[in-house]
Amino acid sequence: MSHNNYLFDLKKMKDEVYKIVSLKMWFIHWKSAVRDLKI
């Protein structure tokens, strides 16, 4: 039972990390796009 909980928490954590990473990548992409527009 606790093993299942551990796996579930791991998956949840992975989803959170993926969300944060994709948000960061999108933000970096957006910032570079804005910089390109200003030039």
VEXDREN-200459 format. One record per residue (C-alpha): residue number from 1; residue in one letter; x, y, z. Coordinates in nm, 3 decimals. Layout:
% residues N
<node><n>NUM</n><res>A</res><X>X</X><Y>Y</Y><Z>Z</Z></node>
...
% end
This chain:
% residues 39
<node><n>1</n><res>M</res><X>0.000</X><Y>0.000</Y><Z>0.000</Z></node>
<node><n>2</n><res>S</res><X>0.267</X><Y>0.249</Y><Z>0.099</Z></node>
<node><n>3</n><res>H</res><X>0.466</X><Y>0.142</Y><Z>-0.207</Z></node>
<node><n>4</n><res>N</res><X>0.175</X><Y>0.243</Y><Z>-0.429</Z></node>
<node><n>5</n><res>N</res><X>0.152</X><Y>0.578</Y><Z>-0.252</Z></node>
<node><n>6</n><res>Y</res><X>0.523</X><Y>0.632</Y><Z>-0.311</Z></node>
<node><n>7</n><res>L</res><X>0.485</X><Y>0.565</Y><Z>-0.684</Z></node>
<node><n>8</n><res>F</res><X>0.184</X><Y>0.794</Y><Z>-0.700</Z></node>
<node><n>9</n><res>D</res><X>0.376</X><Y>1.075</Y><Z>-0.526</Z></node>
<node><n>10</n><res>L</res><X>0.666</X><Y>1.021</Y><Z>-0.764</Z></node>
<node><n>11</n><res>K</res><X>0.438</X><Y>1.053</Y><Z>-1.066</Z></node>
<node><n>12</n><res>K</res><X>0.274</X><Y>1.364</Y><Z>-0.919</Z></node>
<node><n>13</n><res>M</res><X>0.616</X><Y>1.515</Y><Z>-0.854</Z></node>
<node><n>14</n><res>K</res><X>0.725</X><Y>1.437</Y><Z>-1.211</Z></node>
<node><n>15</n><res>D</res><X>0.414</X><Y>1.611</Y><Z>-1.346</Z></node>
<node><n>16</n><res>E</res><X>0.487</X><Y>1.918</Y><Z>-1.132</Z></node>
<node><n>17</n><res>V</res><X>0.851</X><Y>1.928</Y><Z>-1.243</Z></node>
<node><n>18</n><res>Y</res><X>0.745</X><Y>1.888</Y><Z>-1.606</Z></node>
<node><n>19</n><res>K</res><X>0.498</X><Y>2.175</Y><Z>-1.568</Z></node>
<node><n>20</n><res>I</res><X>0.762</X><Y>2.402</Y><Z>-1.413</Z></node>
<node><n>21</n><res>V</res><X>1.024</X><Y>2.312</Y><Z>-1.675</Z></node>
<node><n>22</n><res>S</res><X>0.787</X><Y>2.367</Y><Z>-1.967</Z></node>
<node><n>23</n><res>L</res><X>0.680</X><Y>2.700</Y><Z>-1.814</Z></node>
<node><n>24</n><res>K</res><X>1.045</X><Y>2.804</Y><Z>-1.782</Z></node>
<node><n>25</n><res>M</res><X>1.120</X><Y>2.700</Y><Z>-2.140</Z></node>
<node><n>26</n><res>W</res><X>0.816</X><Y>2.894</Y><Z>-2.264</Z></node>
<node><n>27</n><res>F</res><X>0.925</X><Y>3.199</Y><Z>-2.064</Z></node>
<node><n>28</n><res>I</res><X>1.281</X><Y>3.184</Y><Z>-2.204</Z></node>
<node><n>29</n><res>H</res><X>1.144</X><Y>3.143</Y><Z>-2.556</Z></node>
<node><n>30</n><res>W</res><X>0.907</X><Y>3.439</Y><Z>-2.505</Z></node>
<node><n>31</n><res>K</res><X>1.187</X><Y>3.660</Y><Z>-2.369</Z></node>
<node><n>32</n><res>S</res><X>1.415</X><Y>3.584</Y><Z>-2.664</Z></node>
<node><n>33</n><res>A</res><X>1.128</X><Y>3.648</Y><Z>-2.906</Z></node>
<node><n>34</n><res>V</res><X>1.066</X><Y>3.989</Y><Z>-2.748</Z></node>
<node><n>35</n><res>R</res><X>1.437</X><Y>4.068</Y><Z>-2.772</Z></node>
<node><n>36</n><res>D</res><X>1.434</X><Y>3.976</Y><Z>-3.142</Z></node>
<node><n>37</n><res>L</res><X>1.139</X><Y>4.208</Y><Z>-3.201</Z></node>
<node><n>38</n><res>K</res><X>1.316</X><Y>4.504</Y><Z>-3.040</Z></node>
<node><n>39</n><res>I</res><X>1.622</X><Y>4.472</Y><Z>-3.267</Z></node>
% end
